[in-house]
Amino acid sequence: MKPFAYDSPTDAVTAVRAVADDPSAVFLAGGTNLVDHLKLGIARPGRVVDVTGLTSTEITESDGGLSIGAGVRNSDLAADPRVRSRYPVLAESLLAGASGQLRNMATTGGNPLQRTRCVYFQDVTTPCNKRTPGSGCSAIGGYTRYHAILGASEHCVATHPSDMAVALAALGASVRVLGPDGERTIPFTELHRLPGDSPEKDTVLGHGELITAIDLPAPPGGRQRYRKVRDRASYAFALVSVAAVLDVADGTIRDARVAFGGVAHKPWRAWQAEDALRGARVSDAVFREAAEAELAQAEPVPGTEFKVPLLTRTLVSVLRELT
């Protein structure tokens, strides 16, 4: 592990300035992702700026929805009665991720920023455009079971690992950010990037920008579900996952919000599937048509072809259960 300086500022503005002024600096919150990367040699910062206690650890009512401080631990968020009753898809996604010990450390602001678990990204002896831009993508032509079928590029086929982020995308959350130039708000679906020719850039955040809160709009109503398909029952990343919120009356789908995980470089909001569902009568045929509408743009690499039928079956199963 490369030696680094450690700062523990007393306020968020100072922390943001410390990182913004040093190109080698990074923020440290729960550390569940960063510490792993320090050990593996993936991250080699010159300075680590600890933001523990500098962002809110409260969940508060806001405009009919909830405002979640970036310092709220994943376990506390999943256990909050308001989240469990009004946003169950979020609670389910959190409980599907990691382990109890990790959820006790991981934070609301940090979880969506975790980096891919691609085996080549985590192996510094292999080329990886996300880790070392321009070096190549070892996953293309390699082991791809956990890799993308949507939105990938010739430079990267990695997927985003967060379960929580998939639910936040479906719920239409927004992200409050503090940077060297002040505050701004980003729709959650616009926070993450597709790889394009710059896969090293996971999000639209600038260097030194710190997530301070995530805001949930008023509960969408209807029924909600998060379904994760993985290789083992716990502590495994998604092969595919579905976050769905469905409002049904008299056999007709009045509204639908759907997001996929395990299939793209970012949490994938399934806009085409939603359009196919709204106004339709409930049936397995309609559910399959919605999946096909979204997956028409899928471009599996060898080894990921199975994800197309698997995601179709998972979406149909979830929608059937919700109706």
C-alpha positions as CSV (number, residue, x, y, z in Angstrom):
1,M,0.0,0.0,0.0
2,K,1.3,3.4,-1.0
3,P,1.8,5.8,2.0
4,F,-0.7,8.6,2.1
5,A,-1.5,11.7,4.1
6,Y,-4.6,11.6,6.2
7,D,-6.9,14.6,6.9
8,S,-9.8,14.8,9.3
9,P,-11.5,18.2,8.7
10,T,-14.1,19.6,10.9
11,D,-16.6,20.6,8.3
12,A,-17.7,19.6,4.8
13,V,-16.6,22.8,3.1
14,T,-13.1,22.3,4.3
15,A,-13.1,18.7,3.2
16,V,-14.3,19.6,-0.3
17,R,-11.6,22.2,-0.6
18,A,-8.9,19.8,0.6
19,V,-9.8,17.3,-2.1
20,A,-10.4,19.8,-4.8
21,D,-7.0,21.4,-4.3
22,D,-5.1,18.1,-4.5
23,P,-5.5,15.9,-7.6
24,S,-4.3,12.9,-5.7
25,A,-6.8,13.2,-2.8
26,V,-10.0,11.1,-2.2
27,F,-12.8,11.2,0.3
28,L,-13.2,8.4,2.9
29,A,-16.6,7.6,4.4
30,G,-17.5,4.1,5.4
31,G,-14.4,2.8,3.5
32,T,-16.0,-0.5,2.5
33,N,-14.9,0.0,-1.1
34,L,-11.9,2.3,-0.8
35,V,-10.1,0.2,1.8
36,D,-10.3,-2.8,-0.5
37,H,-8.9,-0.8,-3.3
38,L,-6.1,0.5,-1.2
39,K,-5.1,-3.1,-0.3
40,L,-5.3,-4.3,-3.9
41,G,-3.3,-1.4,-5.2
42,I,-6.1,-0.2,-7.4
43,A,-6.4,3.1,-5.5
44,R,-3.1,5.0,-4.8
45,P,-4.2,8.4,-3.4
46,G,-1.7,10.8,-2.0
47,R,-4.2,12.1,0.5
48,V,-7.3,10.6,2.2
49,V,-9.8,13.1,3.5
50,D,-12.1,11.6,6.1
51,V,-15.7,12.9,5.9
52,T,-17.1,10.8,8.8
53,G,-19.5,13.0,10.7
54,L,-19.4,15.9,8.2
55,T,-22.6,15.0,6.4
56,S,-26.0,14.4,8.0
57,T,-26.8,11.0,9.6
58,E,-30.5,11.9,9.7
59,I,-33.5,10.8,7.6
60,T,-36.0,13.7,7.5
61,E,-39.4,14.4,5.9
62,S,-39.1,16.7,2.9
63,D,-41.9,17.9,0.5
64,G,-43.8,14.7,1.0
65,G,-40.8,12.5,0.5
66,L,-37.6,11.8,2.5
67,S,-34.2,13.5,2.6
68,I,-31.4,11.0,3.5
69,G,-28.2,12.4,4.8
70,A,-25.1,11.0,3.1
71,G,-23.8,9.8,6.4
72,V,-26.7,7.5,7.1
73,R,-25.5,3.9,7.3
74,N,-27.1,1.4,5.0
75,S,-28.3,-0.8,7.9
76,D,-30.1,2.2,9.5
77,L,-31.7,3.2,6.2
78,A,-33.0,-0.3,5.5
79,A,-34.4,-0.5,9.1
80,D,-36.1,2.9,9.1
81,P,-39.9,2.4,9.4
82,R,-40.7,5.1,6.8
83,V,-38.4,3.5,4.3
84,R,-39.8,0.0,5.0
85,S,-43.4,1.1,4.7
86,R,-43.3,3.8,1.9
87,Y,-40.2,2.7,-0.1
88,P,-40.0,-1.0,0.4
89,V,-38.1,-1.5,-2.9
90,L,-35.2,0.5,-1.4
91,A,-35.2,-1.5,1.9
92,E,-35.2,-4.7,0.0
93,S,-32.4,-3.6,-2.3
94,L,-30.2,-2.7,0.7
95,L,-30.9,-6.0,2.5
96,A,-29.9,-7.8,-0.7
97,G,-26.5,-6.2,-0.7
98,A,-23.3,-7.2,1.0
99,S,-23.4,-8.5,4.6
100,G,-24.8,-7.1,7.9
101,Q,-21.3,-6.1,8.9
102,L,-20.7,-4.1,5.7
103,R,-24.1,-2.5,5.8
104,N,-23.3,-1.2,9.3
105,M,-20.3,0.7,7.8
106,A,-21.5,1.6,4.3
107,T,-23.0,5.0,3.8
108,T,-25.8,6.5,1.7
109,G,-23.4,8.8,-0.1
110,G,-20.8,6.2,-0.6
111,N,-22.8,3.2,-1.7
112,P,-23.8,4.6,-5.2
113,L,-20.1,5.5,-5.8
114,Q,-18.7,2.0,-5.4
115,R,-16.7,0.9,-8.4
116,T,-17.1,-2.2,-10.5
117,R,-16.3,-5.7,-9.2
118,C,-14.9,-6.8,-12.6
119,V,-12.2,-9.4,-11.9
120,Y,-9.8,-7.6,-14.3
121,F,-10.4,-4.2,-12.7
122,Q,-9.4,-5.7,-9.4
123,D,-6.3,-7.5,-10.8
124,V,-3.5,-4.9,-11.3
125,T,-1.5,-7.4,-13.4
126,T,-4.1,-7.3,-16.2
127,P,-4.9,-4.5,-18.7
128,C,-8.0,-2.5,-17.7
129,N,-9.2,0.8,-19.3
130,K,-11.1,1.7,-16.2
131,R,-8.1,1.4,-14.0
132,T,-5.4,2.5,-16.5
133,P,-7.0,4.3,-19.5
134,G,-5.8,3.2,-22.8
135,S,-4.4,-0.1,-21.6
136,G,-7.2,-2.3,-23.0
137,C,-10.1,-4.3,-21.7
138,S,-9.2,-7.8,-20.6
139,A,-12.8,-8.8,-20.1
140,I,-13.6,-8.6,-23.8
141,G,-12.7,-12.2,-24.9
142,G,-12.2,-13.2,-21.2
143,Y,-14.4,-14.1,-18.2
144,T,-17.7,-12.1,-18.6
145,R,-20.3,-13.8,-16.5
146,Y,-21.0,-10.7,-14.5
147,H,-20.6,-8.2,-17.3
148,A,-22.8,-5.8,-19.3
149,I,-25.4,-6.4,-22.0
150,L,-26.6,-2.8,-22.2
151,G,-24.7,0.4,-22.9
152,A,-21.2,-1.1,-23.0
153,S,-18.5,0.0,-25.4
154,E,-15.4,-1.5,-27.0
155,H,-13.4,0.1,-24.1
156,C,-15.3,-1.4,-21.2
157,V,-18.0,-4.1,-20.5
158,A,-18.1,-3.8,-16.7
159,T,-21.2,-3.4,-14.6
160,H,-22.1,-1.2,-11.7
161,P,-22.4,-3.3,-8.5
162,S,-24.8,-1.4,-6.3
163,D,-28.2,-2.8,-5.4
164,M,-29.3,0.3,-3.6
165,A,-28.6,2.4,-6.7
166,V,-31.0,0.4,-8.8
167,A,-33.8,1.1,-6.4
168,L,-32.9,4.8,-6.3
169,A,-33.0,4.9,-10.1
170,A,-36.5,3.4,-10.1
171,L,-37.7,5.8,-7.4
172,G,-36.6,8.9,-9.2
173,A,-34.3,10.0,-6.5
174,S,-32.0,13.1,-6.7
175,V,-28.5,13.7,-5.4
176,R,-27.4,16.8,-3.5
177,V,-23.7,17.6,-4.1
178,L,-21.3,20.1,-2.5
179,G,-18.3,21.1,-4.6
180,P,-15.7,23.8,-4.8
181,D,-18.1,26.0,-6.7
182,G,-21.0,25.4,-4.4
183,E,-24.1,23.1,-4.3
184,R,-26.0,21.5,-7.1
185,T,-28.6,18.8,-7.5
186,I,-28.4,15.9,-9.9
187,P,-31.2,13.5,-10.9
188,F,-30.1,10.1,-9.8
189,T,-30.5,8.6,-13.3
190,E,-28.0,11.2,-14.5
191,L,-25.4,10.6,-11.8
192,H,-23.6,7.6,-13.4
193,R,-22.1,7.4,-16.9
194,L,-22.0,4.8,-19.6
195,P,-18.3,3.9,-20.4
196,G,-18.0,5.3,-23.9
197,D,-14.3,6.0,-24.6
198,S,-13.7,7.2,-21.0
199,P,-14.7,4.2,-18.7
200,E,-12.4,5.5,-15.9
201,K,-15.1,8.1,-15.2
202,D,-17.9,6.4,-13.3
203,T,-20.0,9.4,-12.6
204,V,-20.6,13.0,-13.7
205,L,-19.1,14.3,-10.4
206,G,-16.1,16.6,-10.6
207,H,-13.0,16.1,-8.5
208,G,-13.8,17.4,-5.0
209,E,-17.5,17.1,-5.3
210,L,-19.1,15.4,-2.2
211,I,-22.5,13.9,-2.0
212,T,-24.3,15.4,1.0
213,A,-27.8,13.9,0.7
214,I,-30.1,11.8,-1.4
215,D,-33.7,13.0,-1.8
216,L,-36.6,10.7,-2.4
217,P,-39.8,12.2,-3.9
218,A,-43.2,11.4,-2.5
219,P,-43.9,7.7,-2.5
220,P,-45.1,6.6,-5.9
221,G,-47.9,4.4,-4.6
222,G,-48.7,1.0,-5.9
223,R,-46.6,-2.1,-5.1
224,Q,-42.8,-2.3,-5.1
225,R,-40.3,-5.1,-5.3
226,Y,-36.6,-5.6,-5.7
227,R,-35.5,-9.0,-7.1
228,K,-31.8,-10.0,-7.3
229,V,-30.6,-13.1,-9.1
230,R,-27.1,-14.3,-8.1
231,D,-24.9,-17.3,-8.0
232,R,-25.4,-17.9,-4.3
233,A,-27.9,-17.0,-1.7
234,S,-26.0,-14.1,0.0
235,Y,-22.9,-11.9,-0.3
236,A,-22.8,-12.1,-4.1
237,F,-23.2,-9.5,-6.8
238,A,-26.2,-9.6,-9.1
239,L,-26.2,-11.5,-12.4
240,V,-29.3,-9.4,-13.0
241,S,-31.7,-7.5,-10.8
242,V,-35.0,-5.7,-11.1
243,A,-36.4,-2.8,-9.1
244,A,-40.1,-2.3,-10.0
245,V,-42.9,0.0,-8.8
246,L,-46.3,-0.7,-10.3
247,D,-49.6,1.0,-9.9
248,V,-52.5,-1.2,-11.1
249,A,-56.3,-0.5,-11.1
250,D,-59.0,-2.8,-12.5
251,G,-56.4,-4.9,-14.4
252,T,-54.8,-1.9,-16.1
253,I,-51.3,-0.6,-15.4
254,R,-51.6,3.0,-14.6
255,D,-48.0,3.7,-14.0
256,A,-44.7,1.7,-14.0
257,R,-41.2,2.5,-12.9
258,V,-38.5,-0.1,-13.6
259,A,-34.7,-0.3,-13.3
260,F,-32.2,-3.0,-13.9
261,G,-29.0,-3.9,-12.2
262,G,-26.1,-6.2,-13.1
263,V,-26.4,-5.4,-16.8
264,A,-24.8,-2.1,-17.4
265,H,-22.1,0.4,-16.4
266,K,-24.8,2.3,-14.5
267,P,-28.1,1.5,-12.8
268,W,-30.3,1.1,-15.9
269,R,-33.7,2.8,-15.9
270,A,-35.9,0.8,-18.3
271,W,-37.7,3.7,-20.0
272,Q,-38.8,1.6,-23.0
273,A,-40.2,-1.1,-20.8
274,E,-42.1,1.5,-18.7
275,D,-43.6,2.9,-21.9
276,A,-44.8,-0.5,-23.0
277,L,-46.4,-1.2,-19.6
278,R,-48.3,2.1,-19.0
279,G,-51.9,1.8,-20.1
280,A,-51.7,-1.9,-20.9
281,R,-53.8,-4.7,-19.4
282,V,-52.1,-7.0,-17.0
283,S,-50.8,-10.2,-18.7
284,D,-47.6,-12.2,-19.0
285,A,-47.6,-11.4,-22.7
286,V,-47.5,-7.7,-22.0
287,F,-44.7,-8.2,-19.4
288,R,-42.7,-10.1,-22.0
289,E,-43.3,-7.4,-24.6
290,A,-42.0,-4.8,-22.1
291,A,-38.8,-6.8,-21.5
292,E,-38.3,-7.3,-25.2
293,A,-38.8,-3.5,-25.8
294,E,-36.0,-2.7,-23.4
295,L,-33.7,-5.5,-24.4
296,A,-34.0,-4.9,-28.1
297,Q,-30.9,-2.7,-27.6
298,A,-28.9,-5.4,-25.7
299,E,-25.5,-6.3,-27.2
300,P,-24.2,-9.2,-25.2
301,V,-20.6,-10.1,-25.4
302,P,-19.7,-13.9,-25.5
303,G,-20.5,-15.3,-22.1
304,T,-23.3,-12.8,-21.3
305,E,-26.0,-14.0,-23.7
306,F,-27.8,-15.9,-20.9
307,K,-28.6,-12.5,-19.2
308,V,-31.2,-11.6,-21.9
309,P,-33.6,-14.5,-21.2
310,L,-32.7,-14.4,-17.5
311,L,-33.6,-10.7,-17.2
312,T,-36.8,-11.3,-19.2
313,R,-37.9,-14.1,-16.9
314,T,-37.0,-12.1,-13.8
315,L,-38.9,-9.0,-15.0
316,V,-42.0,-11.1,-15.9
317,S,-41.9,-12.8,-12.5
318,V,-41.6,-9.6,-10.6
319,L,-44.4,-7.9,-12.5
320,R,-46.6,-11.0,-12.2
321,E,-46.1,-10.9,-8.4
322,L,-46.9,-7.2,-8.2
323,T,-50.2,-7.6,-10.0
